[in-house]
Amino acid sequence: MTVEYRTGDLFAQGFRALAHGCNCRGVMGAGIAREFRRRWPAMYNTYRKACQDRLVQPGDMLPWQAPDGTMIYNLATQDRPGPHATLQAIRTSVAVMLNDAEHAGIDRIGLPRIGAGIGGLPWPDVTAVLEDIAGSSPVRLVVVSLPGA
């Protein structure tokens, strides 16, 4: 499928599934990850425990389903907090997520501009990776950017 680009509030778009980039240290202290943590504290606790147990490595994907049915995909785009995202970790984690979503009957996933904010990667490079991966999946990726981003 393709990647669709929108501007607005990721959480106000009515997505059945959401994804975001995160590190492998159990920290969701800044950026949009902090908002995921605030909205779904049980998800954060699951993610933090998996990181503490060293079950999450760059390129992994940790799914979590909210009580309302919303699927949250935590994409391990970097080892540690800060500008350390890698295109390979994005490629691998997004591919695993798309496979999981396809098997779960999810047809679209909303996500922010992963890896390009705090992660430190140039957005055009991330876009190329996302479009390449999405091209071979029936699941649509919908990237939602804040106005002015």
HELIX and SHEET records of a PDB file:
HELIX    1   1 LEU A   10  ALA A   12  5                                   3    
HELIX    2   2 GLY A   31  ARG A   39  1                                   9    
HELIX    3   3 PRO A   41  GLN A   52  1                                  12    
HELIX    4   4 LEU A   87  ALA A  104  1                                  18    
HELIX    5   5 TRP A  123  ALA A  134  1                                  12    
SHEET    1   A 3 VAL A   3  THR A   7  0                                        
SHEET    2   A 3 ARG A 140  SER A 145  1                                        
SHEET    3   A 3 ARG A 108  LEU A 111  1                                        
SHEET    1   B 3 ALA A  17  ASN A  23  0                                        
SHEET    2   B 3 MET A  71  GLN A  78  1                                        
SHEET    3   B 3 MET A  61  GLN A  65 -1                                        
END                                                                             
